[in-house]
């Protein structure tokens, strides 16, 4: 089954937000756990890998933008 960028994005963000809200863990921990879960999907093809890594990069950048370090 082939997934589009939008489908991957929806699934990843849904899982990410669920970890934060239901498991009460930090955004960084949620990102790490979610990345681990999607690692096998990223190995299906180079296209899937690129899509998944771009989405995780967007989430990581949002951490920096919302950080009080800058």
Backbone as CSV, one residue per row, in Angstrom:
resi,resn,N_x,N_y,N_z,CA_x,CA_y,CA_z,C_x,C_y,C_z
1,UNK,0.840,-1.186,0.000,0.000,0.000,0.000,0.883,1.247,0.000
2,UNK,0.567,2.178,-0.833,1.334,3.412,-0.972,0.635,4.526,-0.194
3,UNK,1.425,5.240,0.603,0.886,6.349,1.380,1.356,7.664,0.780
4,UNK,0.505,8.656,0.843,0.882,9.988,0.371,1.511,10.767,1.525
5,UNK,2.094,11.903,1.188,2.679,12.773,2.208,1.621,13.148,3.246
6,UNK,0.436,13.518,2.775,-0.636,13.937,3.680,-1.058,12.817,4.628
7,UNK,-1.101,11.595,4.130,-1.481,10.461,4.982,-0.420,10.196,6.045
8,UNK,0.844,10.208,5.625,1.923,10.037,6.602,1.893,11.162,7.630
9,UNK,1.729,12.392,7.158,1.718,13.547,8.059,0.593,13.427,9.080
10,UNK,-0.588,13.072,8.619,-1.725,12.931,9.516,-1.468,11.846,10.559
11,UNK,-0.972,10.704,10.137,-0.713,9.597,11.060,0.383,9.938,12.068
12,UNK,1.461,10.530,11.592,2.582,10.848,12.479,2.181,11.899,13.505
13,UNK,1.528,12.964,13.059,1.106,14.008,14.000,0.063,13.480,14.988
14,UNK,-0.822,12.619,14.525,-1.827,12.038,15.414,-1.154,11.199,16.499
15,UNK,-0.218,10.354,16.105,0.500,9.526,17.085,1.344,10.387,18.022
16,UNK,1.998,11.387,17.485,2.842,12.297,18.266,2.016,13.028,19.325
17,UNK,0.906,13.617,18.907,0.052,14.344,19.850,-0.595,13.417,20.871
18,UNK,-0.923,12.224,20.453,-1.499,11.244,21.376,-0.503,10.887,22.476
19,UNK,0.750,10.712,22.128,1.773,10.416,23.127,1.906,11.553,24.132
20,UNK,1.871,12.785,23.647,2.006,13.942,24.535,0.800,14.059,25.466
21,UNK,-0.393,13.919,24.915,-1.608,14.148,25.691,-1.969,12.968,26.596
22,UNK,-1.873,11.755,26.087,-2.321,10.602,26.863,-1.230,10.010,27.751
23,UNK,-0.006,10.005,27.262,1.089,9.413,28.026,1.791,10.438,28.913
24,UNK,1.461,11.715,28.694,2.031,12.818,29.489,3.561,12.813,29.459
25,UNK,4.109,12.704,28.249,5.560,12.741,28.112,5.950,14.014,27.366
26,UNK,7.228,14.338,27.418,7.707,15.566,26.775,7.620,15.451,25.257
27,UNK,7.688,16.596,24.609,7.645,16.613,23.146,8.846,15.885,22.553
28,UNK,9.996,16.023,23.184,11.198,15.340,22.686,11.072,13.827,22.820
29,UNK,10.571,13.383,23.945,10.376,11.940,24.148,9.331,11.408,23.171
30,UNK,8.266,12.160,22.958,7.227,11.747,22.006,7.811,11.653,20.595
31,UNK,8.664,12.594,20.231,9.302,12.563,18.922,10.187,11.322,18.785
32,UNK,10.963,11.042,19.815,11.853,9.877,19.776,11.069,8.572,19.678
33,UNK,10.036,8.432,20.480,9.222,7.210,20.434,8.529,7.063,19.095
34,UNK,8.002,8.152,18.587,7.304,8.128,17.310,8.276,7.790,16.180
35,UNK,9.467,8.352,16.229,10.478,8.064,15.222,10.812,6.575,15.218
36,UNK,10.951,6.007,16.392,11.232,4.571,16.512,10.113,3.753,15.869
37,UNK,8.867,4.149,16.097,7.726,3.431,15.542,7.681,3.490,14.019
38,UNK,8.086,4.601,13.447,8.005,4.787,11.995,9.298,4.398,11.275
39,UNK,10.290,3.963,12.010,11.575,3.612,11.417,11.452,2.493,10.381
40,UNK,10.675,1.480,10.661,10.524,0.371,9.712,9.808,0.818,8.440
41,UNK,8.832,1.692,8.561,8.160,2.211,7.365,9.125,3.016,6.503
42,UNK,10.034,3.713,7.150,11.001,4.520,6.413,11.951,3.639,5.601
43,UNK,12.064,2.391,5.972,12.965,1.482,5.265,12.310,0.804,4.068
44,UNK,11.012,1.068,3.848,10.320,0.466,2.711,10.880,0.949,1.383
45,UNK,11.102,2.233,1.276,11.633,2.799,0.035,12.284,4.141,0.339
46,UNK,13.052,4.617,-0.600,13.711,5.918,-0.428,12.682,7.047,-0.370
47,UNK,11.595,6.913,-1.094,10.547,7.934,-1.079,9.877,7.995,0.291
48,UNK,9.532,6.825,0.835,8.934,6.786,2.163,9.893,7.366,3.191
49,UNK,11.154,7.020,3.073,12.168,7.528,4.003,12.220,9.054,3.945
50,UNK,12.244,9.606,2.753,12.310,11.066,2.597,11.083,11.741,3.194
51,UNK,9.912,11.203,2.904,8.668,11.792,3.422,8.661,11.768,4.944
52,UNK,8.962,10.622,5.511,8.921,10.467,6.970,9.964,11.372,7.631
53,UNK,11.170,11.426,7.089,12.204,12.262,7.691,11.885,13.743,7.574
54,UNK,11.248,14.159,6.492,10.839,15.563,6.353,9.816,15.919,7.421
55,UNK,8.856,15.045,7.642,7.822,15.315,8.655,8.434,15.384,10.049
56,UNK,9.331,14.453,10.358,9.983,14.503,11.669,10.877,15.728,11.800
57,UNK,11.477,16.149,10.711,12.283,17.372,10.736,11.422,18.591,11.017
58,UNK,10.231,18.624,10.428,9.306,19.733,10.690,8.930,19.785,12.169
59,UNK,8.693,18.635,12.764,8.355,18.589,14.189,9.540,19.069,15.015
60,UNK,10.741,18.607,14.690,11.933,19.002,15.439,12.182,20.511,15.327
61,UNK,11.981,21.074,14.151,12.155,22.515,13.961,11.134,23.279,14.792
62,UNK,9.927,22.742,14.903,8.914,23.417,15.722,9.329,23.449,17.186
63,UNK,10.118,22.470,17.629,10.626,22.483,19.003,11.577,23.652,19.193
64,UNK,12.415,23.895,18.207,13.376,24.992,18.285,12.655,26.329,18.246
65,UNK,11.659,26.440,17.378,10.908,27.700,17.268,10.188,28.029,18.575
66,UNK,9.702,27.014,19.273,8.946,27.218,20.511,9.846,27.219,21.739
67,UNK,11.123,27.053,21.535,12.067,26.963,22.645,12.352,28.349,23.220
68,UNK,12.657,28.374,24.507,13.003,29.632,25.162,14.510,29.878,25.113
69,UNK,15.246,28.991,24.444,16.691,29.137,24.365,17.095,30.248,23.412
70,UNK,16.247,30.643,22.500,16.611,31.629,21.493,15.896,32.926,21.688
